[in-house]
Amino acid sequence: MADRVRQLEQEINALQQQLRQQNQQAEQERQRIIDEQKRAIAYYQEDMRRAVREHDEKTKQEYERMLKEYQQSIEREMQGEAAGMSAEYRRLAKEVKRSEEQLARKNQELEQQVQAIRNDLSARNQGSSREAKEYLLHATNEFHQIETKPHEKFMPKRLTIFYNAIKDGQQLYQAGLFEAATAVAISAKSGLERLGYQIDDKAAEWDRQYDLFLMKLNYLAAKVQQELSDWEETIAEPSGKNAELRKKHLVEINYWSKGEFADIVQAMNRYRKIASIGKEAYLKQPDSANTDQLKDYIKDIAKLDERLQLLHDLYPLRYTASCQRADWGESIIDFLSDEINLEWHEELTGYRQATEEVLSSRCFQEYVKMNFDGESVTEDTREWLKLVFENASGNKIYIYLVPVEAKRNVENRVIIHIDYGGAEQELYSRDIYQHVCEAIQSPDAVKYAADINELKMNTNKSFSDTAKDLEKNL
């Protein structure tokens, strides 16, 4: 039986050597393919920054395609798929798999033989004391080599099993069961070698996921930085090296994005804090992310990127639409006051009152503090602008300038309602409608709402909310 253990040891050593060579060849071929992808990505990285800066969508799409391809190749490899790899890699992968299956069978037989020897107490003092001691030393040395690897990160609690096995072998040795001690040491050393390969494989998987995490994060960071430049171009106010002006612009972006921009930046900065530690130092931290967590980080960064893409056009449009409402409001006030002598009720005019949730939001408070020097402002300039007039007959004329968001676009609509206190005067209503159209030079944007209930039933929330406000005023 002891002879069979040594024979199995030789066979396992030969298989492990063969497997090591096959893995090295497969790794070289795989690394060649991965390196080609990484070189292409690295080549495009500088161009990517230019593409983000210049909004070169074609180059950005190519960079994103390469990142996706790199991610897919990592995923395929982690799932044991050779599809998409070279024919040589597929051949080597098959050889590796056959050798692993053969090695697993030999190791299983070895463990059975070892257990049988340990149970044979009649074998006391059989075997060589020197040989047993030497095998235990080899197993201990292998143990210390594995200790230097990130074993708890990738194979938690596994090293403890072999620690206990070596201790058990030492106790068998001290009890004079040399054959059993030798068998246990051979099994432990073989298992430790397998554990070492597994840790190395998992560390390589982690390394590739970290690289992808960093690529995705840097791409998102470049886009976030570009948002500031784009905003400064929109408002024609470059900050240059002026930190205060830059801070002001970031507050503006966050206000018009309704707080989403800050959410994205804060989430991104949590990941940038991880990246700032450095890959090697981060891996050594006990609480560093494992491979699955890194994959979750990558998915989260992709979601942040999608959110930023949706915001990219939306918040500047909210701003320009608000500017347009202000301009239209002044034009309507001037025209209706000067040209047809309506009385403008300035005290009833203003933007929609902010909700309690909006008033307590950081983006609203920072914007108000920055622009109104501590004044108590409760109007939300991102919402509708209401104008109230009165004619000589005492009829109040309500005009709402309403922003309507749909499909990443923002357009202003004008809703008119006249409180006659009786029957509708259609000719007068048509005249007011025509005057408003003339004032803003945009007839397609103007709608006369005679029936408030009909307006309340509108599927567009901006319109139905307007109707509710009208109802409160009538």
C-alpha positions in Angstrom: 0.0 0.0 0.0 2.8 2.4 0.8 4.5 1.5 -2.5 1.2 2.5 -4.2 1.3 5.9 -2.5 4.8 6.6 -3.8 3.8 5.4 -7.2 0.8 7.8 -7.1 3.1 10.6 -5.9 5.3 10.0 -9.0 2.3 9.9 -11.3 0.8 13.0 -9.7 4.1 14.9 -9.9 4.4 13.9 -13.6 0.8 15.0 -14.3 1.3 18.3 -12.4 4.5 19.0 -14.4 2.6 18.2 -17.6 -0.3 20.4 -16.5 2.0 23.2 -15.5 3.6 23.2 -19.0 0.2 23.0 -20.7 -1.1 25.8 -18.6 1.9 27.9 -19.4 1.4 27.4 -23.1 -2.3 28.1 -22.8 -1.6 31.2 -20.7 1.0 32.5 -23.2 -1.6 32.1 -26.0 -4.4 33.6 -24.0 -2.1 36.4 -22.8 -1.1 37.1 -26.4 -4.8 37.6 -27.3 -5.5 39.7 -24.2 -2.4 41.8 -24.8 -3.5 42.6 -28.3 -6.8 43.8 -27.0 -5.2 45.8 -24.3 -2.7 47.4 -26.7 -5.6 48.4 -29.0 -7.5 49.8 -26.0 -4.4 51.7 -24.8 -3.8 53.1 -28.3 -7.4 54.4 -28.3 -7.3 55.7 -24.8 -5.6 59.0 -25.7 -7.8 59.3 -28.7 -10.8 58.5 -26.4 -10.0 61.6 -24.3 -9.9 63.7 -27.5 -13.2 62.0 -28.7 -14.9 62.9 -25.4 -13.6 66.4 -25.6 -14.6 66.9 -29.2 -17.8 64.8 -29.0 -16.4 62.4 -31.7 -19.2 59.8 -31.4 -17.6 57.5 -34.0 -14.4 57.1 -32.0 -16.2 56.9 -28.7 -18.3 54.0 -30.1 -15.2 52.2 -31.3 -13.6 52.6 -27.8 -16.8 51.3 -26.2 -16.9 48.4 -28.6 -13.3 47.4 -27.7 -14.1 47.6 -24.0 -17.1 45.4 -24.5 -15.1 42.9 -26.5 -12.5 42.8 -23.8 -15.1 42.3 -21.1 -16.8 39.5 -23.1 -13.4 37.7 -23.6 -12.8 37.9 -19.8 -16.3 36.6 -19.1 -16.0 33.7 -21.6 -12.7 32.7 -20.0 -14.1 32.8 -16.5 -17.0 30.6 -17.6 -14.5 28.1 -19.1 -15.5 28.9 -22.7 -12.9 28.9 -25.4 -15.3 30.4 -28.0 -13.9 33.5 -29.6 -10.3 32.5 -28.8 -7.7 31.2 -31.3 -7.7 27.6 -32.5 -4.4 27.0 -30.7 -5.8 28.2 -27.5 -8.8 26.0 -27.9 -6.6 23.0 -28.5 -4.4 23.8 -25.4 -7.5 24.3 -23.3 -8.8 20.8 -24.2 -5.4 19.3 -23.2 -5.5 21.2 -19.9 -9.0 19.9 -19.2 -8.0 16.3 -19.9 -4.9 16.6 -17.7 -7.0 18.2 -14.9 -9.5 15.3 -15.0 -6.8 12.7 -14.9 -5.0 14.5 -12.0 -8.3 14.7 -10.1 -8.7 10.9 -10.4 -5.1 10.3 -9.2 -5.6 12.7 -6.2 -8.8 10.9 -5.2 -7.0 7.6 -5.3 -4.1 9.0 -3.3 -6.5 10.3 -0.6 -8.1 6.9 -0.3 -4.7 5.2 0.1 -3.6 7.8 2.7 -6.7 7.2 4.7 -6.2 3.5 4.6 -2.6 3.8 5.8 -3.6 6.1 8.7 -6.2 3.6 9.8 -3.6 0.8 9.9 -2.2 1.1 13.4 -0.2 -2.1 13.0 2.1 -0.2 10.7 3.8 1.5 13.7 7.5 2.0 13.2 7.3 0.8 9.6 8.8 3.1 7.0 11.7 5.5 7.2 11.8 8.1 9.9 14.2 10.2 7.8 11.9 10.0 4.7 8.8 10.9 6.7 10.6 13.9 8.2 11.8 15.0 4.7 8.3 14.8 3.2 6.9 16.8 6.1 9.5 19.4 5.5 8.6 19.6 1.8 4.9 20.0 2.7 5.7 22.7 5.2 7.8 24.6 2.7 5.0 24.4 0.2 2.6 25.7 2.9 4.8 28.8 3.5 4.9 29.6 -0.2 1.1 29.5 -0.4 1.0 31.8 2.7 2.6 34.6 0.6 -0.2 34.4 -1.9 -3.6 36.2 -1.4 -5.2 32.9 -0.3 -7.8 34.3 2.0 -9.1 36.6 -0.7 -9.5 33.9 -3.3 -9.6 30.5 -1.4 -10.7 31.4 2.1 -10.2 28.9 4.9 -8.6 26.4 2.6 -5.0 26.9 3.9 -6.2 26.0 7.4 -7.2 22.5 6.1 -3.6 21.9 5.0 -2.2 23.4 8.2 -4.2 20.9 10.2 -3.1 18.1 7.8 0.6 18.9 8.3 0.0 19.0 12.1 -1.7 15.7 11.9 1.3 14.3 9.9 3.7 15.6 12.6 1.6 13.9 15.3 1.7 10.6 13.3 5.5 11.0 13.0 5.9 11.6 16.8 3.7 8.4 17.4 6.1 6.4 15.2 3.6 6.0 12.4 6.2 6.9 9.7 4.4 5.4 6.8 1.2 7.3 7.7 3.1 10.5 8.3 4.8 10.2 4.9 1.5 9.5 3.2 -0.2 12.5 4.8 2.7 14.7 3.9 2.6 13.6 0.2 -1.1 14.2 0.1 -0.8 17.6 1.8 2.0 18.7 -0.6 0.0 17.6 -3.6 -3.1 19.5 -2.3 -1.1 22.6 -1.6 0.3 22.6 -5.1 -3.2 22.4 -6.5 -4.3 25.2 -4.1 -1.4 27.3 -5.4 -2.5 26.9 -9.0 -6.1 27.7 -8.1 -5.1 30.9 -6.2 -2.9 32.0 -9.1 -5.8 31.4 -11.6 -8.3 33.4 -9.4 -5.8 36.2 -8.8 -5.3 36.4 -12.6 -9.1 36.6 -13.0 -9.3 39.4 -10.4 -6.4 41.2 -12.1 -8.2 41.3 -15.4 -11.5 42.5 -13.8 -9.6 45.2 -12.0 -8.0 46.4 -15.2 -11.5 46.5 -16.8 -12.9 48.3 -13.8 -10.1 51.0 -14.1 -10.7 51.4 -17.9 -14.5 51.9 -17.4 -13.9 54.2 -14.5 -11.4 56.4 -16.3 -13.8 56.6 -19.3 -16.6 57.7 -17.0 -14.4 60.3 -15.3 -13.4 61.8 -18.6 -17.0 62.2 -19.5 -17.9 63.8 -16.2 -15.0 66.2 -16.6 -16.2 67.1 -20.1 -19.7 67.9 -18.7 -18.2 70.9 -16.9 -16.4 72.1 -20.1 -19.6 71.7 -22.1 -21.6 73.6 -19.5 -19.2 76.5 -19.4 -19.4 76.6 -23.2 -23.2 76.6 -23.0 -23.3 79.6 -20.6 -20.2 81.2 -22.2 -18.3 81.5 -18.9 -15.1 79.5 -18.9 -13.7 79.0 -15.4 -10.0 78.5 -16.4 -8.1 78.1 -13.1 -10.7 79.9 -11.1 -11.7 77.3 -8.5 -14.7 79.4 -7.1 -16.1 79.8 -10.6 -15.7 76.1 -11.3 -17.5 75.3 -8.0 -20.3 77.7 -9.0 -20.7 75.9 -12.4 -20.8 72.5 -10.7 -23.6 73.8 -8.4 -25.5 75.0 -11.5 -25.1 71.6 -13.3 -26.4 69.9 -10.2 -29.4 72.2 -9.9 -30.5 71.8 -13.5 -29.9 68.1 -13.4 -32.1 68.0 -10.3 -29.4 66.5 -8.1 -28.6 63.6 -10.4 -25.2 64.9 -11.5 -24.0 65.0 -7.9 -25.3 61.5 -7.3 -23.3 60.3 -10.3 -20.1 62.1 -9.2 -20.3 60.9 -5.6 -20.7 57.3 -6.7 -17.9 57.7 -9.2 -15.6 59.2 -6.6 -16.1 56.2 -4.3 -14.7 54.1 -7.0 -11.9 56.6 -7.7 -10.9 56.4 -4.1 -10.4 52.6 -4.6 -8.4 53.3 -7.8 -6.2 55.8 -6.0 -4.9 53.1 -3.6 -3.2 51.3 -6.5 -3.9 47.7 -7.6 -1.3 45.9 -5.6 -1.9 47.8 -2.4 -5.6 47.4 -2.8 -5.5 43.7 -3.3 -3.6 43.3 0.0 -6.3 45.1 2.0 -8.5 42.5 3.9 -11.7 44.3 2.8 -10.8 44.8 -0.8 -13.4 43.7 -3.4 -13.4 40.1 -4.6 -13.8 39.2 -8.3 -17.6 39.1 -8.2 -17.7 42.4 -6.4 -15.4 44.0 -9.0 -17.9 42.7 -11.6 -20.7 44.4 -9.7 -18.6 47.6 -9.6 -18.2 47.5 -13.4 -21.9 47.0 -13.8 -22.6 49.9 -11.5 -20.1 52.2 -13.5 -22.0 51.2 -16.7 -25.3 52.3 -15.1 -23.7 55.6 -14.0 -22.5 56.1 -17.6 -26.0 55.5 -18.9 -27.4 58.0 -16.4 -24.9 60.5 -17.5 -25.7 60.0 -21.1 -29.3 60.7 -20.4 -28.5 63.8 -18.5 -26.0 65.1 -21.1 -28.6 66.8 -23.2 -31.4 67.1 -20.6 -30.0 69.5 -18.0 -28.7 72.1 -20.5 -32.1 71.9 -22.2 -33.8 72.5 -18.9 -31.7 75.6 -18.5 -32.2 77.0 -22.0 -36.0 76.3 -21.7 -36.0 78.2 -18.4 -34.2 81.1 -20.1 -36.8 81.0 -22.9 -39.7 81.1 -20.4 -38.2 84.1 -18.8 -37.8 85.8 -22.2 -41.3 84.8 -23.3 -42.7 86.0 -20.0 -41.2 89.5 -20.4 -42.4 89.6 -24.0 -45.9 88.7 -23.0 -46.0 91.1 -20.1 -44.8 94.0 -22.3 -47.2 93.2 -25.1 -50.3 92.6 -23.1 -49.6 95.6 -20.8 -48.5 98.1 -23.4 -50.4 97.0 -26.6 -53.8 96.0 -25.2 -53.7 97.7 -21.8 -54.2 94.7 -19.6 -53.4 95.1 -15.9 -50.5 92.8 -15.0 -50.7 91.4 -11.4 -47.0 91.2 -10.5 -47.8 89.9 -7.0 -49.5 86.8 -8.5 -46.8 86.2 -11.1 -43.9 83.8 -10.5 -42.5 80.4 -10.9 -44.1 77.3 -9.4 -43.6 77.0 -5.6 -41.1 74.3 -4.8 -42.3 71.3 -2.8 -41.0 70.5 0.7 -38.8 67.8 -0.8 -37.3 70.2 -3.3 -36.8 72.9 -0.7 -34.8 70.5 1.5 -32.8 69.1 -1.4 -29.1 70.0 -1.4 -29.1 70.9 -5.1 -31.8 73.5 -4.5 -30.4 74.9 -1.3 -26.9 75.3 -2.8 -28.2 77.0 -5.9 -30.3 79.5 -3.9 -27.5 80.3 -1.5 -25.1 80.9 -4.4 -27.5 83.1 -6.5 -29.6 84.9 -3.9 -27.2 85.6 -1.1 -29.2 83.9 1.6 -32.6 85.2 0.6 -35.6 83.0 1.4 -36.4 81.8 -2.2 -39.1 79.2 -2.6 -39.8 79.4 -6.3 -38.4 76.7 -8.6 -37.1 78.2 -11.9 -37.0 74.7 -13.4 -40.8 74.6 -13.3 -43.6 76.6 -14.9 -43.8 80.4 -14.9 -47.3 81.8 -14.2 -48.4 85.2 -15.4 -51.7 86.8 -14.3 -53.4 89.7 -16.0 -56.8 91.4 -15.6 -58.9 93.2 -18.2 -61.2 96.2 -17.9 -64.2 93.8 -17.2 -62.4 92.3 -14.2 -61.8 89.0 -15.9 -58.5 87.4 -14.8 -56.3 86.0 -17.5 -53.9 83.2 -16.5 -50.9 82.3 -18.7 -48.7 79.4 -17.8 -45.3 78.8 -19.5 -44.8 75.1 -18.9 -41.7 73.0 -19.6 -42.6 69.6 -21.1 -39.9 66.8 -21.0 -40.2 63.9 -23.4 -37.6 61.6 -25.0 -34.6 63.5 -23.7 -36.0 66.8 -24.9 -37.5 69.8 -23.2 -39.9 72.1 -24.9 -42.0 75.0 -23.6 -45.7 75.1 -24.0 -48.0 78.1 -23.2 -51.4 77.5 -21.6 -54.0 80.3 -21.5 -57.2 80.3 -19.4 -59.6 83.2 -18.8 -61.8 83.3 -15.8 -65.0 84.9 -17.1 -67.1 84.1 -14.1 -69.8 83.2 -16.6 -70.2 82.2 -20.2 -67.1 81.8 -22.4 -66.5 84.9 -24.7 -65.0 83.0 -27.6 -64.0 86.0 -29.7 -62.1 87.6 -26.8 -60.4 84.3 -26.0 -59.3 84.0 -29.6 -57.9 87.6 -29.5 -55.9 86.9 -26.4 -54.6 83.7 -27.9 -53.5 85.6 -31.0 -51.9 88.3 -28.9 -49.8 85.8 -27.0 -48.8 84.0 -30.2 -47.7 87.4 -31.6 -45.8 88.2 -28.4 -43.6 85.1 -28.4 -43.6 84.5 -32.2 -44.2 80.8 -31.6 -47.9 79.9 -32.3 -47.4 76.1 -32.2 -46.4 76.4 -28.6 -49.6 78.1 -27.4 -52.8 76.3 -26.3 -56.0 77.9 -25.0 -57.6 75.8 -22.3 -61.3 76.7 -21.8 -62.1 73.5 -19.8 -60.0 73.1 -16.7 -61.4 69.6 -16.1 -60.2 68.5 -19.6 -56.8 69.9 -18.8 -56.7 68.0 -15.5 -57.3 64.7 -17.4 -54.4 65.3 -19.7 -51.9 62.4 -19.6 -49.0 64.9 -19.5 -48.3 65.6 -15.8 -47.0 69.1 -16.5 -50.4 70.0 -17.9 -52.5 68.3 -15.3 -50.5 69.9 -12.5 -51.1 73.3 -14.2 -54.9 72.6 -14.1 -54.7 71.9 -10.4 -52.9 75.2 -9.7 -55.5 77.0 -11.8 -58.3 75.4 -9.8 -56.8 76.8 -6.6 -56.7 80.3 -8.0 -60.3 80.4 -9.4 
